[in-house]
Each structure stands twice: as structure tokens, then as C-alpha cells.
Amino acid sequence: MESWFADARPIDSLEPEIAFHLRDEFHAAPDHPPEPLALPEFPRASRLLARTSEALGHEAELAAYYGQVAALARQHALKLHQVRQYFWMALRLDNEEAGIHLSFPWYDTFSPMDHFLAAVAGHGEGLVYDDQDQGWAVQAWAHNGTLYIRESNPDFDDEPGQAVALPRAGLQACIAPLRERTAKLVAYLAKELGPDAWLGGEVQPAGALDLR
């Protein structure tokens, strides 16, 4: 048992969701005027975010949006690493009623997100997930049907961060459909445009998004 378990806030559930970041302008260079990007027209709660639950069934619209980005990148002779921010994704675990919002600021492609989701959705006990990057860390522990998740800043040991305790089964039930619909969306986009933009570094270079 970790010492912070005692301070973890008990909650009933967390809602996991993955979203695609959208932008309405393309900036080729600081001295170049921005060029407009037509956003997808399917209904969304946030204008510049397309949640997987919103985008499912609208794959062609989402691919058309990213097609604009790829076309402009080719037009300006930009490589993928120079425009990767246009393909960023985001993972969140929220409980609006409790005011809990866990984010993963260094995860911007599906692969690391899916690693976390798979670990939490599994059946391992003890420390099931542990990761950190600049100014951010996350741990997930499983014990007797309870999941303990802590998000903190490892650079400041005296700050407790944000920790919650919740029934594992409820979150597991939500993760399965999230992984399924995200995989379906990414597979469609990969087929149309190449997988590297959404899967990070876990594909062979031959399968990368072609911006040449």
C-alpha cells in the first residue's frame, strides 16, 4: 500500500475519452499568413475538439479535415515533425460531478494512451501503470477491486497532486468501447492518410504519413 492511498478521494466512476485536437488555421511559418482550415461539420461539444464518441460514423469528414492539413504541408514542403501538432490527440479521465479531471499532457498519439488503458483494463494487481515526463507523473494501482490513480508533479515532492480511488470494474467497462472506437477511427485515418501521425513511433517508416 502506498502512503498516498489514504488521501485518495473516493469517487464512483471516471469517464475516459479520447479526442482529436482541431485547428481552424494552418500556420506554415511565422512570417507566412495563416491559411484557413475547414472544420468537420458533425456535432461536437467543443468546436476545436472531436471526441471519439462524436467522430464515430463521421470518419470521412475527419479524414477530409486532415487531408487539408496534409495537402498544405506538402504545398509548403513541410515534414511530419514540423506539423505534428495538427494531428495531436488527447486522453482524459473525468468525473464532472466530483470536479475530477485527469489529463495526460505528454500523450498526443494513440499508442501511449492505449498502453495506459490496456493496463487499467487488465486484471493485474499492485502497480499496473507508472509513467512520468517533464513536470508530470501518473501511477495506477489495483487492489481488491479498487483502482487508485494519482497524477502529480514529480519535481515537487511536497505537493500531493490529485489522487482518486474508484471501483475498477466500472472504469474497465468504459475503457473497452473507448479503445474499440478509437482503434476504428485511427484505422480509417491510417488507411486514408498513413498511420504515423496518430500512432506515434510504433509503425515502420514505410507506413508513415506521406507529406512529400
Sine and cosine of phi, psi and omega as CSV:
sin_phi,cos_phi,sin_psi,cos_psi,sin_omega,cos_omega
0.00,0.00,0.74,-0.67,0.05,-1.00
-1.00,0.10,0.49,-0.87,-0.05,-1.00
-0.89,0.46,-0.51,0.86,-0.06,-1.00
-0.98,0.22,-0.17,0.99,0.05,-1.00
-0.84,0.55,-0.62,0.79,-0.05,-1.00
-0.90,0.43,-0.43,0.90,-0.02,-1.00
-0.99,-0.14,-0.03,1.00,-0.01,-1.00
-0.92,0.39,0.70,-0.71,-0.02,-1.00
-0.98,0.19,0.84,-0.54,0.01,-1.00
-0.97,0.25,0.78,-0.62,0.04,-1.00
-0.71,-0.70,0.30,-0.95,-0.04,-1.00
-0.98,0.20,-0.57,0.82,-0.14,-0.99
-0.27,-0.96,0.21,-0.98,0.18,-0.98
-0.72,-0.69,0.62,-0.78,0.06,-1.00
-0.98,-0.20,0.93,-0.37,0.03,-1.00
-1.00,0.08,0.63,-0.78,0.06,-1.00
-0.47,-0.88,0.54,-0.84,0.10,-1.00
-0.88,-0.47,0.65,-0.76,-0.01,-1.00
-0.73,-0.68,0.43,-0.90,0.11,-0.99
-0.99,-0.14,0.81,-0.59,0.09,-1.00
-0.96,0.29,0.70,-0.71,0.03,-1.00
-0.89,-0.45,0.46,-0.89,0.07,-1.00
-0.73,-0.69,0.58,-0.81,-0.01,-1.00
-0.99,-0.17,0.06,1.00,0.06,-1.00
-0.62,-0.78,0.54,-0.84,0.07,-1.00
-0.94,-0.35,0.83,-0.56,0.00,-1.00
-0.94,-0.34,0.97,-0.26,-0.04,-1.00
-0.96,0.26,-0.59,0.81,-0.02,-1.00
-0.32,-0.95,0.41,-0.91,-0.03,-1.00
-0.83,0.55,-0.55,0.84,-0.04,-1.00
-1.00,-0.09,0.18,0.98,-0.03,-1.00
-0.94,-0.35,0.74,-0.68,0.00,-1.00
-0.88,0.47,0.60,-0.80,0.00,-1.00
-0.90,0.43,0.51,-0.86,0.03,-1.00
-0.91,-0.41,0.68,-0.73,-0.10,-0.99
-0.94,0.35,0.56,-0.83,0.14,-0.99
-0.89,-0.45,0.79,-0.61,0.04,-1.00
-0.98,0.20,0.86,-0.50,-0.02,-1.00
-0.98,0.22,0.44,-0.90,0.11,-0.99
-0.85,0.52,0.50,-0.87,-0.08,-1.00
-0.99,-0.15,-0.07,1.00,-0.02,-1.00
-0.93,0.37,0.48,-0.87,-0.08,-1.00
-0.87,0.49,0.69,-0.73,0.01,-1.00
-0.60,-0.80,0.53,-0.85,0.05,-1.00
-0.95,0.32,-0.53,0.85,0.01,-1.00
-0.82,-0.57,0.75,-0.66,-0.10,-0.99
-0.85,0.52,-0.63,0.78,-0.11,-0.99
-0.95,-0.30,0.39,0.92,0.12,-0.99
-0.70,-0.71,0.70,-0.71,0.09,-1.00
-0.88,-0.48,0.98,-0.19,0.03,-1.00
-0.94,0.35,0.47,-0.88,-0.02,-1.00
-0.87,0.49,-0.58,0.81,0.01,-1.00
-0.92,0.39,-0.40,0.92,0.03,-1.00
-1.00,0.01,-0.57,0.82,-0.10,-0.99
-0.99,0.15,-0.38,0.92,-0.02,-1.00
-0.87,0.49,0.78,-0.62,-0.09,-1.00
1.00,-0.06,-0.16,0.99,0.01,-1.00
-0.84,-0.55,0.55,0.83,-0.06,-1.00
-0.85,0.53,-0.65,0.76,-0.05,-1.00
-0.90,0.43,-0.64,0.77,0.04,-1.00
-0.89,0.45,-0.68,0.73,-0.01,-1.00
-0.91,0.41,-0.67,0.75,0.03,-1.00
-0.90,0.43,-0.60,0.80,0.02,-1.00
-0.91,0.42,-0.63,0.78,0.06,-1.00
-0.87,0.49,-0.76,0.65,-0.01,-1.00
-0.93,0.38,-0.45,0.89,0.07,-1.00
-0.89,0.46,-0.59,0.81,0.07,-1.00
-0.88,0.47,-0.71,0.71,-0.01,-1.00
-0.87,0.49,-0.72,0.69,-0.01,-1.00
-0.89,0.46,-0.65,0.76,-0.01,-1.00
-0.91,0.42,-0.68,0.74,0.01,-1.00
-0.93,0.37,-0.60,0.80,0.05,-1.00
-0.89,0.46,-0.70,0.72,0.05,-1.00
-0.89,0.45,-0.66,0.75,-0.03,-1.00
-0.86,0.51,-0.60,0.80,-0.03,-1.00
-0.99,-0.16,0.21,0.98,0.05,-1.00
0.83,0.56,0.68,0.73,0.01,-1.00
-0.99,-0.16,0.61,-0.79,0.05,-1.00
-1.00,0.04,0.23,-0.97,-0.05,-1.00
-0.85,0.53,-0.67,0.75,-0.04,-1.00
-0.90,0.43,-0.32,0.95,0.01,-1.00
-1.00,0.07,-0.24,0.97,-0.02,-1.00
-0.78,-0.63,0.28,0.96,-0.08,-1.00
-0.86,0.51,-0.48,0.88,-0.02,-1.00
-0.88,0.47,-0.35,0.94,0.02,-1.00
-0.98,0.21,-0.16,0.99,-0.04,-1.00
-0.91,-0.42,0.16,0.99,-0.05,-1.00
-0.88,0.47,0.55,-0.84,0.12,-0.99
-0.87,-0.50,0.18,-0.98,-0.01,-1.00
-0.60,-0.80,0.67,-0.74,0.08,-1.00
-0.93,-0.38,0.72,-0.70,0.06,-1.00
-0.66,-0.75,0.48,-0.88,0.15,-0.99
-0.82,-0.57,0.90,-0.43,-0.14,-0.99
-0.82,-0.57,0.53,-0.85,0.26,-0.97
-0.71,-0.70,1.00,-0.09,-0.11,-0.99
-0.87,0.50,-0.67,0.74,-0.04,-1.00
-0.88,0.48,-0.63,0.78,-0.01,-1.00
-1.00,0.02,-0.11,0.99,-0.03,-1.00
0.94,0.34,0.50,0.87,0.00,-1.00
-0.98,-0.18,0.79,-0.62,0.01,-1.00
-0.65,-0.76,0.97,-0.25,0.04,-1.00
-0.99,-0.17,0.81,-0.59,-0.04,-1.00
-0.86,-0.51,0.27,-0.96,-0.03,-1.00
-0.76,-0.65,0.97,0.26,-0.20,-0.98
-0.89,0.45,-0.36,0.93,-0.02,-1.00
-0.99,-0.13,0.03,1.00,0.05,-1.00
-0.98,-0.19,0.95,-0.31,-0.02,-1.00
-0.84,-0.55,0.12,0.99,0.13,-0.99
-0.77,-0.64,0.23,-0.97,-0.13,-0.99
-0.94,0.34,-0.53,0.85,-0.11,-0.99
-0.84,0.55,-0.81,0.59,0.01,-1.00
-0.92,0.40,-0.54,0.84,0.06,-1.00
-0.88,0.47,-0.69,0.73,-0.04,-1.00
-0.93,0.36,-0.52,0.85,0.08,-1.00
-0.87,0.49,-0.71,0.71,0.03,-1.00
-0.90,0.43,-0.75,0.67,-0.05,-1.00
-0.88,0.48,-0.66,0.75,0.00,-1.00
-0.91,0.42,-0.62,0.78,0.00,-1.00
-0.91,0.41,-0.68,0.73,-0.01,-1.00
-0.95,0.33,-0.56,0.83,-0.03,-1.00
-0.98,0.18,-0.19,0.98,-0.01,-1.00
-0.97,0.25,-0.29,-0.96,-0.07,-1.00
-0.83,-0.56,0.28,0.96,0.04,-1.00
-0.94,0.34,0.41,-0.91,0.05,-1.00
-0.91,-0.42,0.32,-0.95,-0.03,-1.00
0.99,0.14,-0.55,-0.84,0.02,-1.00
-0.96,0.27,0.93,-0.36,-0.05,-1.00
-0.98,-0.21,-0.29,0.96,0.02,-1.00
-0.40,-0.91,0.64,-0.77,-0.02,-1.00
-0.42,-0.91,0.86,-0.51,0.01,-1.00
-0.45,-0.89,0.42,-0.91,0.09,-1.00
-0.40,-0.91,0.41,-0.91,0.08,-1.00
-0.54,-0.84,-0.20,-0.98,-0.12,-0.99
-0.82,0.57,0.92,-0.38,0.09,-1.00
0.94,0.35,0.29,0.96,-0.06,-1.00
-0.48,-0.88,0.62,-0.79,0.07,-1.00
-0.51,-0.86,0.49,-0.87,0.07,-1.00
-0.65,-0.76,0.65,-0.76,0.11,-0.99
-0.75,-0.67,0.57,-0.82,0.10,-0.99
-0.74,-0.67,0.81,-0.59,0.03,-1.00
-0.86,-0.51,0.57,-0.82,0.07,-1.00
-0.85,-0.52,0.73,-0.68,-0.01,-1.00
-0.47,-0.88,0.91,-0.42,0.09,-1.00
0.78,0.62,0.72,0.70,0.07,-1.00
1.00,0.10,-0.03,1.00,0.04,-1.00
-0.94,-0.33,0.66,-0.75,0.03,-1.00
-0.95,-0.31,0.77,-0.63,0.05,-1.00
-0.93,-0.37,0.84,-0.54,0.00,-1.00
-0.83,-0.56,0.75,-0.66,0.01,-1.00
-0.78,-0.63,0.77,-0.64,0.12,-0.99
-0.91,-0.40,0.77,-0.63,-0.10,-0.99
-0.48,-0.88,0.07,-1.00,0.09,-1.00
-0.95,-0.32,0.95,-0.30,-0.07,-1.00
-0.92,0.40,-0.23,0.97,0.00,-1.00
-0.98,0.20,-0.21,0.98,-0.02,-1.00
-0.76,-0.65,1.00,-0.06,-0.07,-1.00
-0.91,0.41,-0.42,0.91,-0.05,-1.00
-0.99,0.12,-0.08,1.00,0.05,-1.00
-1.00,-0.10,0.82,-0.57,-0.08,-1.00
-0.94,0.34,-0.36,0.93,-0.07,-1.00
0.96,0.27,-0.42,-0.91,-0.02,-1.00
-0.84,-0.54,0.87,-0.50,-0.05,-1.00
-0.77,-0.64,0.65,-0.76,0.00,-1.00
-0.72,-0.70,0.39,-0.92,0.10,-1.00
-0.76,-0.65,0.76,-0.65,-0.07,-1.00
-0.47,-0.88,0.34,-0.94,0.06,-1.00
-0.88,0.48,0.78,-0.63,-0.06,-1.00
-0.93,0.37,-0.61,0.79,-0.11,-0.99
-0.87,0.50,-0.64,0.77,-0.02,-1.00
-0.90,0.44,-0.67,0.74,0.02,-1.00
-0.94,0.34,-0.62,0.79,0.05,-1.00
-0.85,0.53,-0.65,0.76,-0.02,-1.00
-0.91,0.41,-0.51,0.86,0.02,-1.00
-0.99,0.15,-0.49,0.87,-0.07,-1.00
-0.94,0.35,-0.62,0.78,-0.06,-1.00
-0.83,0.56,-0.80,0.61,0.02,-1.00
-0.93,0.38,-0.49,0.87,0.04,-1.00
-0.90,0.43,-0.72,0.69,0.01,-1.00
-0.89,0.46,-0.63,0.78,-0.03,-1.00
-0.91,0.42,-0.74,0.67,-0.05,-1.00
-0.95,0.30,-0.54,0.84,0.05,-1.00
-0.92,0.40,-0.69,0.73,0.03,-1.00
-0.87,0.49,-0.63,0.78,0.01,-1.00
-0.91,0.41,-0.69,0.72,0.01,-1.00
-0.91,0.42,-0.71,0.70,-0.01,-1.00
-0.91,0.42,-0.61,0.79,0.02,-1.00
-0.89,0.45,-0.63,0.77,0.02,-1.00
-0.91,0.41,-0.74,0.68,-0.01,-1.00
-0.89,0.45,-0.63,0.78,0.01,-1.00
-0.90,0.43,-0.63,0.77,0.01,-1.00
-0.90,0.44,-0.62,0.79,-0.03,-1.00
-0.98,0.17,-0.59,0.81,-0.20,-0.98
-0.78,-0.63,-0.17,0.99,-0.08,-1.00
0.98,-0.21,0.60,-0.80,-0.20,-0.98
-0.99,0.12,-0.29,0.96,-0.23,-0.97
-0.88,0.47,-0.53,0.85,-0.08,-1.00
-0.91,0.41,-0.53,0.85,-0.09,-1.00
-0.96,-0.29,-0.26,0.97,-0.03,-1.00
-0.96,-0.30,0.04,1.00,0.03,-1.00
0.93,0.37,-0.62,-0.78,-0.12,-0.99
-1.00,0.00,0.19,0.98,-0.12,-0.99
-0.99,-0.11,0.47,0.88,0.11,-0.99
-0.78,-0.62,0.33,-0.94,0.03,-1.00
-0.96,0.27,0.52,-0.86,0.00,-1.00
-0.80,0.59,-0.52,0.85,-0.03,-1.00
-0.90,0.43,-0.36,0.93,-0.01,-1.00
-0.99,-0.14,0.12,0.99,-0.09,-1.00
-0.94,0.35,0.39,-0.92,0.08,-1.00
-0.86,0.51,0.80,-0.60,-0.09,-1.00
-1.00,-0.05,0.95,-0.32,0.03,-1.00
-0.95,-0.31,0.20,0.98,-0.05,-1.00
-0.97,0.24,0.00,0.00,0.00,0.00
